[in-house]
């Protein structure tokens, strides 16, 4: 500081003190002359003078009292606050919700314990139909309802289809329903409880092209630019035509690699809403068409790069070592 | 249902020059999905998933028919070869056919013929190789022929020991089992009927077959069999499914018949069977063919307009083009004006409505050829009431940010966990078919599941976990009340946990948050709003704080933004007062009382607690004027007097 002052002024701190700030210093003399200025203009002259004087005084004081710097150790490790984690399934749900709401879908929520009517029968699956084999259903020990049938744990989010038609009364419908589902199976790729997201679009003029467009949009948003979707023939009782959906592998771009084998990952089913389902929801299938899809969140999410979770049961284990990674 | 089809076997029914890899690709895009391919003994074996509606495709010939329809769409010449199964020749000897008592409700068709002189030859190599490729066991030709033709044509058949039938009266009665009757299958397993299973009985009432599912030991071919009755029946699909599911006997035959395999195919099965028995086993035809087929499948025409196709596909497909596609699937098609009149073949009972025909045309046209675009129609704006998914996300994000862990635990709990909630088992919904003992009851509280997470992570000295999930309260004769609940279990100090809950409410702009409790009680009620609606509960025991709050209460009381308060223009005076309170004095009520003493006491916080000494930081403020020492002194006196009089506390220090 001393050196800087000297370099700039050619004077030492003491000399500056005497010459400018002392009893007979320059500032004192100038301050006395203030009285000679017209009272209205005194402020204009006085303020800059004061500012200058204070700045110099501060610099001189600093030069006279060089501070002693405390010894600090910046190499010490940080002390971190506890960081919690939103569960990966919640993260996936939030992402999926955002993608679909951005193209006009409304998120809905329907019962997890529902009547057979909504889970199966209204979806064109009469009792004892072989198609029901695909759903390993948990039944609730409760007397069946005369009209609605047995009480079951929802095996899929599709129970929301007719319920959403009933809620809205008439199209347009563009629903995304994300919920817990239950099936009677358990191994490294299945848990008794899992999650699905269900899309339902019903309106005039809805075609397979719109289904393809929606799938492509989701694929690009969820897995990254360039990801494509593909539909192949399949069968579900509640859609006609029905499809299986594949997404192109984002690792190899669809050419086939160790992760995907064929270039594609199968994620789930979809199709054009069956006329009987529209009728069950009070919608005229001669006027309206629609499509629906429903996939497992676990499967959809773990196809993301770096998320090949080898045992899906970990998601619901409450194991902090696992959960804290997300 | 998956089916294995060797490539060379397929080519016996399919005329096409195509590489297996290409066939896999084309078939998967437009027909049944070829999930995998194996190389077995120099042959490619397709592993094909056939959907439940397509029993017709669950055979070599069925897949060949699909391929013949699909391949031309990719520019590959392909044809389904004619079936080489000649008529059954006239019998060379006359053995008496069993007397069959038919039941047309239970059985759609019965076809049978007696074969004698059956040489128990080993299964020929070519057949053994194919069956091995399908992971089937090899017995001898007389047994394996039935498996072979079932796989080839997609309709089951069964070989009875003719002499066993004769020994018990040569009679077959098609009927339903009564509860308690027992039967032993050819693998030796014995079952007791629950009643209603379709069975064959002999004249004495003994069960001699579980038709369309599996043969019984008392009538099936064994090592000594020389004469057989080759029989193909078509038991009602629902009946087959009932018996097969009830007794968990899931044979190929049952899986075909419960999906309505076409009884029309049965004649080809008998013809092909007789041909193979004669060629391989030197068998002689020893009876006429018995055929009872009272109601052959009716062919109902479906009419489809070009508009129907356009409505689903959004592209125009010329009717002539659609007609050709459908004809390759063996439909009869005529074009009348702007419509296709389509009569499906007998083996396609799945084609009944226009949408079914649309699917056939669309898949052969190729879904991959259709454009992809987003909807241009109106966006619905009628949102469901009572939910706020954004708020749920905000809650999760906030709690995670302050260091808590979100978990997902199962909705079903064990008996012990159910009882831990204070409800009896009868007050819970129960699964009638649980998979595991630890997941039997639908939970009425999140607390046991979340506490279990803390127990499962013993290395964490303090751990706070939360979950947003439903709890299920039963209602008589109705669906349960599913209450979406925020559950929190924490081993952190009570005040820290409660503080975060208070901050969460502040974050959500919930006003009038309060916790109502009896002094000293370990449980309290959480209330929101002017009406003090009960939003949930908070409890503390064994070092754990447990909170459960209804999400609906958060939704009802949360606000998207605060009610703006103008900046104070007058000074806020803060001071600390320390009171010594008698032991076991609840502080909450004191604070509520002091806050309400005077409107100029605008805030009161508990800043430190040391033994019985409690220091409160008090804000005095008047929005209209700066408070003077003289104005604050009586307020302070009131505070001290209130604590002294109501709670027996004393001020530490002296009033000035």
Interface residues (C-beta under 8 A of the other chain):
Chain A: X81 X82 X83 X84 X85 X86 X87 X89 X90 X94 X97 X103 X104 X106 X107 X108 X109 X111 X112 X113 X114 X115 X128 X130 X131 X133 X134 X138 X139 X140 X141 X142 X143 X145 X151 X153 X167 X168 X171 X172 X173 X174 X180 X182 X184 X185 X186 X192 X193 X201 X203 X204 X205 X206 X207 X208 X209 X210 X212 X213 X214 X215 X216 X217 X229 X230 X231 X232 X233 X234 X235 X240 X241 X242 X243 X244 X272 X274 X275 X289 X315 X316 X317 X318 X319 X320 X323 X324
Chain B: X28 X29 X30 X31 X32 X33 X51 X52 X53 X54 X237 X238 X241 X242 X258 X259 X311 X312 X313 X314 X315 X353 X355 X356 X358 X359 X362 X363 X367 X368 X370 X371 X372 X373 X374 X375 X377 X378 X379 X380 X382 X383 X384 X387 X389 X393 X396 X397 X399 X400 X401 X402 X403 X404 X405 X406 X407 X408 X409 X410 X411 X412 X429 X430 X431 X432 X433 X434 X435 X436 X439 X442 X452 X453 X456 X457 X460 X463 X464 X465 X469 X470 X472 X474 X477 X479 X480 X482
